[in-house]
């Protein structure tokens, strides 16, 4: 009962926080609309602009929890600034039905794995029903092959953490290869390809009817068996000598204990290759392993049958890094010359608004004193790319197109994120661009600056006495994922899931959208060593009554 009360308390805290945040945001929106309408046509107001100081520095967050991710990375990426990362996947496999009847004289004919890529149709179907696609969420050069191996996993992945009396989910981190010794847990080799590259071709899901061939979008689609080496493996997993279902197919727990899943492992053919990482959609309904088999009917005819497994259990990414330099922990008191922003096992930029490099916050008091005088029309935070820190041969292609701004005290996006209704799921690069503009590039495709709108965030400070919390700048693959989940940073996980007594210089939670990006960039910092025109800039456009 005590455990139930603790769990209920946690849930109620979360619900209350979300409800309160929603009320605040709704009131923010109403205030904004009312202010705007009262100013139209008015002649007794002056519109002007004020710039304020910003203190900024880098902070690495180290290994990060990866069994919360909505998708997973697979591959090898040599990021031009930071260096090399190998992304592998470890996943449980779960039958979609239990206690199956495989019938009379069952015989496995094939074992097919299918995990969709993220892709976009680029045109209509042709006369044969074939649709052209391009792959999304692929980083690097997909034309440089990798070695891909798929093994049986011998390590038991737990759903719940015994250290929490089995109340909380077990956390698994990006260093699981080393921490759990997964390289020593490789079981049967089920698939191996020396030169693997992702295909943009549609997958033929069903061709039993020549007049109605069913095709699905591009995917990691390959044969896991049978062949002389794996046929016995799959049969022994499901059936006894008489073809009857084995006892571990009675329920999910039994199966996960007996067959502990798969390890998708990649290796570069040459460590100096650029190569690629690709995002896999394990949560897709088409992500599965299909066991195709035949059995005999009453007329002693062979009949086609299927038994399907999916990936609904525990799943994690492992990230093995060989970086060119240690990710820095910057100067929180005086700021840094450069901000190192890296996804994956990476680092973020920390922004302290209204603070100068001497730690002086007089500007904040000046700002708050305008509570009854200023009506904020718009506020922008702009950060500039340090192209001198980015190799010249990259041509801007690996610079992240989006960065996101995060409230480090409450581990949520800032208020302006919620008020940007421009949410586009089919192309996240175009989503919520009022809150966070895509990277502005020059004529050579190289990055110039990122701009964030923080109007409502500052209105909350000025009008509603909100705390001036530190903000985090992270790499993003998809700004829509900011509301999906966060992962605990291994070195700072004591405060994971709580904002009580949390200091906003600790990166204890990392947005999923950043963990899923292998990309990085370098921004100009805020010290006096940096030219003034490229330091982080806080601009407030406001209206005040004429004297």
N, C-alpha and C positions, 0 to 999 in steps of 0.2 A: 504493500500500500504506500509506503514511504517513497519507493521508486516511482510509483504511478503519480504521486503528488508532485515529485520533482519534474517528471516529464511534462505533466500538465502545466506546471508553472513556467517551464521553458517555452511551451507552445503559446501560452497566454501572453508572455512578454513579447514574443515575436509578433503576434496578432495586434497587440496594442501599439507597438512601434509602427507597424505598417499603416494601421488605421490613423494614427496621429499624423504620420507623414502625409498621408493622402489628404487629410483635412487641411493641413498647412498649405499644401500645394494648390488645393482648390481655392483657398482664400487668397493665395498669392495671385492666382490667375484672375480672380475677380477684382482684386485691388488694381492690377495692371490695366484691366479693361476700363475700370471706372476712371482712373487717372487719365488714361489716354483720351477718353471721350470728353472730359471736362476741359482739356487743353485745346481742343480743336477751335480755331478761330479766335482764341484769346490773344489780347494785345499787351497784357501786362506781365509777361513772362520773358525771361532771357534764356536761350538755349546755349550752353557752352560745354567745354570739355576740360577735364583735369586728369593728369597722369600721376600715379602713385608708385612708390618703390615696391620692389619684389625681391625677396631673398630666395635663392634656389640652390639646391645641391643634389647630388646623386646618392642613392642608397640601394645596395644589393639586398635581395631577400633570400638567396640561397635555394636549397631544395624545396620543392613545393608539392603539395598533395595533388595526385592526378587521378584518383578514382572517383572524382566528381564531374569529370569532363563530359560535355554533351556530344563530343566527337573525339577522334584520336588521330595523332600524327604517326606516319610510318615513313621512314627513309633517312637519308643522310644529307645534311645541308652544311655547306661551308660558307657561313655568313662572312661577307667581305671585311667587316670591321672586327668582329668578336671571335670568329673561329668556328670550329667544327662541332656538330651535334648529331648523334645517332639516336633516332626515335624508334623504339620497338613497342609492341603491344602485348600485354598479357591479359587473357580473358577467360572467364568461365564460359561453359557451353551448357545449355539447358534444353531438354526435350520439350516440345510444345504439347505433348500428350504422354500419359503414363499407362503402365500395364498394357502395352500394345499386344495385339494378336498378329503375329507375322504369318500365320496361315501354314499351309502344307508345303513342305519342301522349299522354304524361302532361300533365295540366292541373290546376294548383292551384285548389282550390275555396274553401279557407279556411285561415287560420293562427290558431290559438287558443292564447293564453297562459293558464296556470293556476298560481297560487301560493297554497297554502292559508293562511288565517289560523289563529291559535290560537283554538279555539272549544270550547264545551261544549254537549252536547245537554241541553235543559231539559225534555224530555218524550218519550214514545213516539211512534212513527210513527202518523199518522192513516190513514184508510181508503185514501188515495191514496199512502201510503208516504212522506209528507213528514214530516220530523223538525224540530221547532223547535230553534233554536240561540241562544246568546248568545256574543258575541265576548269572548275573554280578551286580556290584554296589549294593551289600547288605552288611550292616555293622552290626556286632554283631552276635548273635545266632538266626537264623531264626526259630529254632525249639521251641523257647519259645514264646507262643502265646501272643497276645495283644487283647484288646477290641477295635473293630472298629465300629464306628457309622458314618452314612452319613445323614446329615440334609439339608433341604432347607435353603438357606441363605437369610436373610431378609435385609442385608445391601447392599445399592446400591454402586457398584464399578464404579467409573468414569474412562473413557478412557483418558480424558484430564484434565489438572490442571487449575482450574479457576484463580489461582494466577499468571499464566503466560499468561493471556488473552486467555486461551485454545489453546496455541501454543505447549506446551510441554506435554509429557505423564505424567499422574499422577503417582507419586512415592508411593509405598506401602512398608512398612518395616517389618522386622522380628518380631517386637513387636506388630503386628496388633491386636492380641488377647486383649492386655491391652489397646493399644492406641485407637482402634476403638470400644472397647467393644463388640467384636464379640461373646463372650459367652452369651451376652444378645440378640443376633440376630439369635439365632437358631430357625428355623421354624419347619416344619413337619419332624418327624423322618422317614426316608425312608428306612433305613437299619440298622441292629445292629447284631453284632456277638461277643460273649463273648470270644471266643478262635480262633482268626484269625491268620493263618500262610500262607505265600505265597506258592503256588503250582508250581512245575516245569513241570506240565503236559501241553501238547498242548491243545488249545481251539478248540472245534468243532464249526466252524463258520457257516457251512451249511451241513445238512445231509438229505436234501430233496431227493437227488439221492443216494440210497444205494451203487451204484457202483462208485460214485465220491464224497466222503465225503471231504469237505474242512476244513482243519485244519490250525490254526495260532499259532505262538509262545506263550509261557506262558504269562498270563496277570492277572490283578485283574479283574475277570470276575464273576459277581454276579447279582442276580435278585433283582430289585428295586420294583417289583410289577408284576401283581396285587395280592393283597390279600384283605380281608375285610377292612383293615385299609388304604390301599394305592390306591386301584383301583379307588375310587371316586376322589382322589387327582389328578391322572394323567389324567383322563377323563375331570375333570373340568379345567385342565390346557390348554387343546387343543380344546375341543368341547363344543358347547352348547347342550341343551336338545334334539335338532333335529339332532345332529351329525355334524353340520356345524362348520368350523374353526372359532375361536374367533378372534376379531380385533387385538389383540397383535401379531398375526402371520403374519401381513402384512409386517413387516420389522424387522431388527435386533434390532434397538433402542427401538421399542415398546416392543419387547419380553424381552430384558434385563431389562427394567423398571418394567415389570410385574412379571417376574420370574428371581430373582436376582442371581441364581446359586446354588451351593452346597458347603457345608463345610464337608470335610473329617477329622474326629476327632479320635484320638487314645488315649488310656489310658493304662498304664501298669497294669497288674493284681497284681503285687507286685513291689513297687518302688525299691527294691533291686535286681530285676531280671536284667540279662544282656540284654536280648531281642535284638531288631534289628530295624534298619531303612532300607528301601528299596527305590530305585529310580524308579519313575514312568515316563513313556514316554508319557506325555499328547500330545506332538506334533506329535505323530505317526498317520498315516492315519487310523489305526485301533482303535484309541482312540475315543470312541463315546458312546452315549446312543441310543439304538434302541428300538423304540416303535413298537411292533408287534401287529397288529390288523387285524380283518377280516371285510369285508363288503359284501353286496349282489350284485351279478351281475344281468343282465336282466333275467336270468333263475331262480332267487331267490336262487342261490347256494352261500354258504359262500366261499369267496376268501381271501387268505392270502395277507396282505399288510404290508409295513413298513414305518415308518417316523423316520428320523435320526437326531440327534443333535450331535454337536462336541464341543470342548473346545477351540475354536479359540479366545475367548475374553480375558479379564483381568484374570490373574491367579497369585497367590502369595503363598509363603510358610510362615507359622508362626513358630517361633522357641522359645519355652519356656524353659529357661535354669535354672538349679539349680546346679551351679558349686561348686566345692569343695573349691575354693579360688578365689578372684578377679583376673582377668587378669591384669597383671602389665603393667604400663607405665615405661619403663626402663630409664637408665641414658644415655642421648644423648651425654653428654660431656666426660664421662670416660668409658662408656660401662658397660655391665652386666656380671656376672658370669655365668648366664644361659639364654638361649633364649627359651621363651615359644611360641610354634608354634601350633596354634589351628584353625581348620576350623569352618564353620558356623558363629555364632556370636563370633568371636575369636580374635586372635592376630597374628602378623607377626614378623619376625626378620628383623631389619634394619641393613644393611651392609654399612659401609663407607670405601671404599678401600683407601689404602695408609695412613691411619690415625692411630696413636697410642692412648693409653688410656690417654695421657696427652693433646690430641687435636693437636699434632704436625703433620704437613703434609709435612715435608721436603722430605719424600720418594716420594711424588708426583712430586715435582720439580726435584728430581734426575731422576725419570722415564721420565719426559718430556724432560729433557736435552739430552736423548738418541734418540731423534727423527731421527737424521741423522746417527745414529750408529747401532741401533738395527733393526733386522728383526724378528718379533715375530713369532715363529713357533707354539706355543700353550701356552695358559694361562688357569689355573684351579683355581677355588675356591672350597675348600673342607671344609665341616662342619661335626662335630662329634656328635654322639648321646650320651647323658648323661644317661646311663642305670641305674644309681643309683636313678634317678628320676622317673623311670618307674616301676610299681609294678611287682614283680617277677612272679606272677601267670599268666601273660598275654601270655607268650611264644612267644612274638613278633607278634602275629596274628593281633593285632589292630594298630601296628605301620604303619603310612602311607608309602606306597611303593614309592611314588613320592613327591618331593617338586619342586616348580618352582621359578625362579628368575625373578624379575620384575623391570623395570625402573620406579621409583616412581615420577620422574619429569614429564614424558610424558605419564604415565599410559599405557605403552605398554611393551611387552616382550623385552629383550635385543636383539641386532642384531644377536647373534649366534642362537637364536631360529628360525629366518627367514631363515638362511643359512643351517639349518639342514633339509635336504629333506627327511629324514627317517620318513615320516608320515604314521602311520598305524592306520586306523580307526577301524578295526575289533578288535584290542587289543591295547587300548591306553597305557597299561603298557609297551609296546614295542616300543612306538612311540617317536621320537625325543630324543633318548637316547644318542646322541652325545652332545646335548645341556645340558641335565640333566639326569645323570645316575640314574637308580633305586637304592633304598636303598641296600647297601652292608651289608649282614648279616653274623653272625658267625654260627658255627655248630649247635647252639641251636635255630637258626632262629631269633636271637635278632639283632637289628640294630647296625651297627658300624659307617657308614658315608654315606653322600651324596656328590656327586661331580658334579660341573657345569663347562662347558667349556665356557670361556668368552674371547676367542681369539679376535674375531672381535670387541667386546665391547672395549677392550683395544687398539686395532689398531685404532679405531675411536678417542680415547683420544690422542694417541701418534702421529698419522699421520694426523689426520683431525681436531685437536683442538676441539673435542667434550668436553662437560662439564663432569667432574667426578661426576655424579649424585649418590645419594644414591640408593641402591638396596633393594628390599623387598623380603624376603623368605616366601612363602605361602605353605600351604598344597594343594595338588592337587588330584582330582579324575580322571582327564582326561586332559593331557597337550594340547590336540588339542583344548580344549575350551578356551585357552588363547586369541584366536582371535575372540571369539564369542561375549562376552559382559562383561561389568563391572557393578557393582552396587554401587551407592553412599552410603557412610557410613553416617548414620544419623547425627552424631555429627560434621561431617566435610564436609557437603554437599554443602557449599557455593561456592566452586570452582569446583563442579561436572561438567565435560564436558569441562573444560578449563585448559590450561597449562600456561596461562598468569599470571605472578606474583605468581605462585604457588611454595610453598616451598616444597622440597622433603623429609621433615620429617613428612608430613601430609598424613595419609592414607585416602584420600578422595574417592578413588575408590578401590573396592575389586574385584579381578577376580572371575567370576562365578564358575570356577573350585574349588575355595577355599570355597565359600559359600555352595557348594553342598557336602562338606565333613564334617562329624561329628568327624573325627579323629584328633588326635593331637600327638605331641611329644615334647621332651625337648632336646635342643642342648647345647653343651658347649659354653660359651661366650668367650670374648677376653681379660678379665682382667688378671693382673699378678697373681691373686689368682688361676687361672686355670692352670693345668699342660701344659707346652708349646706344648707337642706332640698332644694335643686334642683341642687346640685353632683353630678358623677358620684360614685357610691357603690359602694365595694367592701365587701361583707359576707361574713364567713366564719363559718359555723355549724360548731362543732367539739365533740368530746367529749374529755375528759381524765380521768385517774384521780383519785378523791378522795384528799385527803391523809390 
